[in-house]
Amino acid sequence: MAKRTIVAMPGDGIGKVVLDEAIRVLDAAGFEAEYVNGDIGWDFWCKEGNPLPDRTIKLLEEHKIGLFGAITSKPKDKAASELAPELRERGYTYYSPIVTMRQKFGLDICMRPCQTLIGNPLNFIRRNAAGGVDEPAVDVMIFR
């Protein structure tokens, strides 16, 4: 089977860290893919007046798979004040790149599965009344 090509979109802040780690986990799990970088987020709003550049949309249309980190969003008045000076009088209005991707590609909901792995120290752990530890199984789906 040919390797998939995934559009890796780190975004801003913690997104740059978590996306690299997500790719590391996929690689360690034997998931074979090639990655191309897609631009998204606050930095691109400030520099270009577009938090989701057309070049990223074209990459997503071409490769059909995206892996997303995180973005910064701010109120529109704050967004306007952080545009590069040469862009401020061009009438740009900040919009959510996440909502735009959902609308563009017909993604009606955001599903976030959450499962615990027994023995994982990052699980939800409760101390019980007897001083012991309960490690409840969590298997949920968050819809946004």
Buried (B, 14 or more C-beta within 10 A) or exposed (E): EEEEBBBBBBBBBEBEEBBEEBBEEBEEEEEEBEBEEBBBBBBBBBEBBBBBBEEBBEBBEEBEEBBBBBBBBEEEEEBBEEBEEEBEEEEBEBBEBBEBBBEEEEEEEEEEEEEBEEEEEEBEEEEEEEEEEEEEEEEEEEEE
